[in-house]
């Protein structure tokens, strides 16, 4: 079995004029800028495919913003979008709220703030990393299977459109780092790519990170996930 790469792609900017933590809520779609970001990523992957990359599998979280980010890449590479619930946004107690310092000072929220290492306000980091990595390993195998013996220049590749916190937790876990962190310091910008390169037996070889749409980031809104 060949080496393979799974790219974890964060979705583009979301239309969120009220600045709420939208989490898993329906109805939050890409903004105009987010659609531009998705188009830039599609062109990035199209050019890679033209240069010999064998990208054979595309999956996305079921949330609107992830599906909409995946769509231009689906069109560019002529790949169907497989919906995978394991790469959905993290659960969060504060979902739907505008999380400000004043809001966090309200006593009713204090029980949810006692353990930032887990974290106590949402889905445990370990659980997020475990479910995403399980999806990644399945995507790796699907990419190899769908390559049908044509492995391109660097082995089969898969793309999975997910969300900031699950991607970041997965990267921290893969690199053997502590999972608790300051949300402001996550290296996972809008439409960034966190690439996991695997050996032929599924052992992780390395993690790389890139921002093909970096020119569109200045001024973009980015509400931390969970």
N, C-alpha and C positions, 0 to 999 in steps of 0.2 A: 504494500500500500504506500503511496507517495506522501511526501510532506504536503501539508495543506494550511491555508490561512483563513481565519474567520475575522471579518471586519465588523466591529461594533460601531455603528453609526448613530450619533445622537440626532434627533429630529431638528428641524429648523425653528426659527422664531415663531411664537404663537401670538395670535391676536388676543390680548388680555388687558384691555384698557383699565380695568379696576385693580390690576396688580394682585389678584388673589393667588393662593397656592392651589392650582387647579388639579393636581394629582391625577386621579383616575376618572374625574368627572367627564361626561360626554359633552360635545358641543364646542370644544376648544380647538379651533382650526388654525392652520398656518396663516400668518399675516402675509401681506404682499412681499415684505422682505424675506419672510420664511420660504415663500415659493421661489424667490430668486435663489436663495441658498440651496434649495433642493435641486434646482436646475443646474447650478454650478457643480454639485456633487454628481449628478447624472453625467454631465460632460466629462468630469474627471474619470469616472469609471469607464465611460465609453472610450476615451483615449487610451486608457490602460488596456482595455480589451483589444483595441486595434493594434497595440504594441506587443500583443502576445499573451496577456494575462488571460487565464481560463476561469472566468467567473461564471459559475453554473447554478448558484442557488441564492435566492433572495427571500428574506423573511422580514416581518415587521410585527411590532406590538399591535394589539387590536385597537389602540386608541387612535382617534382621528389624526392627530398631528404626526404620528409615526407612519400611518398608511399614506397620508398625503406627501410625506417626505420620500417615501419609497416609490411613489408612482412614476416620477420622471425617470428614475433609474430603471424601473421595470420596462418602460417604453424604449429607453435607449439600448438596453441589452436584450430586449425581447424575452424577458423572464417573467413568469407569474409571481405574484406576491403571496407567499405562504404566511398565514397569520399564526403567530405563536404566543400564547398567553403567558408563557414563562418569562418573556422579556418585557412585560408590562411595567409601568411605573410602580414605585414602592407604595404600599399602604401608608396613610398618614392621618393621624388624628386631626390635624389642622386643615385638612382638605376643605376647600371652599372659603377659607378665611383669608383676610389680609393680615399677614403675620407681622405685627409691629411690636416695638418694645412695650408700648402701652397695653397692647392685647396680651402679651406674655406675662404682664404683671398681675393680671386678674387671677385671684386665688383659685378659681375653678379649674384653671389649667395646670396648677403647680404639680399635682400628682403625675402629670405626663412629662414633667421635666426633670425628674429625679435621677435618671440614669442616661446620660448622653452617650455612654459607651455601647449601649444595646442597639438602638436608642429606645427609650421608654415612650416616645411619642409616635412610634410607627413600627413598621416591619423590621425585624432584626437584620442587621447588616449581613450576618452569616447566612441567613435564609435567602436573602436577595442574591448573594454571590453564588450560592449553591444552585438555585433554580436557573440562573442565567448560564452558568457553566455547563449544566446538563443540556440546555438548549444549544449551546455552542458546540459541544461535542457531537450532538446529533447532526447539526448543520455541517460540521466537518465531514462526517461520513456521507451525508447526502451529496455534498459537493463532489466528493470522490466518485461516488456512484454515477452521478449525472455527467461527469466528465467522460465517462465511457472510454477510458484508455487514452484520451487526448488531454494531457495534463499541462499543456502550455509551457511557458517559460519558467514558472516558479511553483508549479503544482496547482491543484484546484483551489478555488477561492469561493467563499460565501460572504454575503452581506446580510447583517441583521440590524434593523432600525429599532433602536430602543431609546432609553431615557437616561438623563445624567447620573442620578444616584445609582441605579442598578449597574450601569457601566462602570462607574468609579469603584463601587464596592467589589465588583468582579476583578478589576485591575489590581486593586490593593491586595486582594486575596491571592491572585495569581503571582504577584511579586513578593508574597510573604510579608507584607507590611501590616501593621495594625489597621483594623477596619474603622475605628472611630477617627474622626477628623473634623476640621473646620470646613463647613460647606463653602465658604468663600474662597477656599484654596484648592478646589477640585480642578484638575487639568482635564476638562471635558467641555469645551465650548460648544455652542450651537453648530450642528453639522460637522463636528470633529469626528475623526476616525481613530478608534483604538483597535489596533490589529494584533491578533493572537496567532502566532506562528507555531504549528505543531509538527513534531516528528512523525514518522510513519506509524508509530505505535500509539499516537495520541498524547505523547508527552509534550508539555508546553516547552518550547525552545526560547522564545523571547516575546516581548510586548513592545510594540512601537506605536507612536502617536503622531497624527498629522492634522492640519487644518486647511484643507483645500479652499474653503470659502472665507479665509481670514480677512480678505479685503472688505467683506460685508459685515464684519463683526462690530466695528466702531459705531456706537450709538444704538446697537440692538438691545432690546429688552431681554433679560434672562433671569426669570424668577427661579431661585434654587429649588430643587425638586422636593426632597424630604429630609 
